[in-house]
Amino acid sequence: MKIAFFDTKSYDQEVFEPKLKAAKFRYKFYDTRLNEDDVILAKGCDAVCVFVNDVVNSTVIDQLSELGVKIIALRCAGFNNVDFKYAEQKGITVVRVPAYSPYAVAEHAIALLMTSTRKIHKSYIRTRDFNFSLQGLTGFDLYGKTVGVIGTGKIGRVFIDICKGFGMKIIAYDKFPADIPGVEYKPLDTIYREADIISFHCPLTDDTLHMFNFGTLGKIKPGVVIINTSRGALIDAEALLEGIKTKKIGAACLDVYEEESGYFYEDLSGSIIDDDTLSRLISMPNVIVTSHQAFLTREALENIATTTVQNIKQITSGEECANIVK
Ligand code: NAI
């Protein structure tokens, strides 16, 4: 078994290497992303291991198939970047890591929310310059506010538990509602109308693409805080920017961005960014952007590596694997 790892950073390599050696798997780590141009790097490999911004469309899958690749192992939960139905047709098994630490992502969403509502990003910079003024730093209590949670799966539920601790009222929307104590399910439009804070925790699918759009701007409560730690394209970035510019949106906390591929995970501090929407959003005082880092805890990395290696072992040895994407 030889595996080509795409889009890897040192923190991936450090955690994967001992587990791959223990499993007696051969491997190659590439920092390049898997795409139509670089798929040739998988030559001689039985499996590829990919992350959120690798492009695994039908063209790439055709080439992987020609190279003899039998497994596409996602080292993440979301699989919107993989044409898994086409892979299945070509006899390639797609596996993923459905849960590695919902706490990591939910806690990051809360970290962004509190940074935003208490303006910690501003005060951190001020006090480093010995500016101890409080002018413009007035925040608001989370206690008693209504939070709308869109997607009440593993991450959404941890997020809800934390919000309960703050004494917030919780309303939710999910295509498949569950029975969660203290949570009232409502239609999506009602969530938009009633929530002071809206946090997205559902997957990106045809149904959820741009579920926040220009039409949503006419429904939201003025001053609403939008949090997205799920997938960028749930939100139409142009509509979000319009909402910020017209002050309908009070603040945005984004760990993901619709067009993040090509920017996120790279040091572009010396470059000219040609995405005007991203540049404008980042320049806003009430927008906080992190670079798809919500998953990045020690615990999550350990779990990702353990499950990915186990997924590949199970497929190659013909054992049942619960993490096949079907
Ligand atoms: P999950 O599968 O446990 O929960 C997803 C929830 O969304 C489910 O309750 C499902 O019923 C609901 N849902 C499905 N379709 C929907 C629709 N059309 N409208 C409303 N709700 C719908 O997934 P989990 O683990 O909670 O992850 C959620 C998302 O978080 C993932 O899909 C992924 O995109 C994102 N994520 C982001 C990370 C980051 O680092 N920023 C890391 C891990 C996941």
Boltz pocket constraint, residues with backbone or C-beta under 6 A from the ligand:
constraints:
  - pocket:
      binder: B
      contacts: [[A, 77], [A, 78], [A, 98], [A, 99], [A, 102], [A, 105], [A, 150], [A, 151], [A, 152], [A, 153], [A, 154], [A, 155], [A, 156], [A, 173], [A, 174], [A, 175], [A, 176], [A, 200], [A, 201], [A, 202], [A, 203], [A, 204], [A, 205], [A, 207], [A, 208], [A, 229], [A, 230], [A, 231], [A, 255], [A, 256], [A, 292], [A, 293], [A, 294], [A, 295], [A, 296]]
      max_distance: 6.0
